Amino acid sequence: MTVKELIQQLQNMPPEQLVVIRGLEGGVDEVSDLENVRVALDVNEDWYYGAHEILDPRDHGDPQDEIVKAIHLRNGVGDNG
């Protein structure tokens, strides 16, 4: 999903509605922060990992990886990356 697509969908929702993300072991947490990140696409194959990986700001990634800029919705508490 792109920022444009997200904005289009959010415009149809009540502005006071809570935004949540899945918790680590279950439940949900409120989104408390947005972070600009670089993401290596399709680098994880195990089912229990997300398909993509956020890169550390100092990490340039592997040359064969497709790296893109992304927005990371964070919950702020225990959300390291």
Buried (B, 14 or more C-beta within 10 A) or exposed (E): EEEEEEEEEEEEEEEEEEEEBEEEEEEEBEBEEEEEBBBBEEBEEEEEEEEBBBBEEEEEBEEEBEBEEBBBBBBEEEBEE
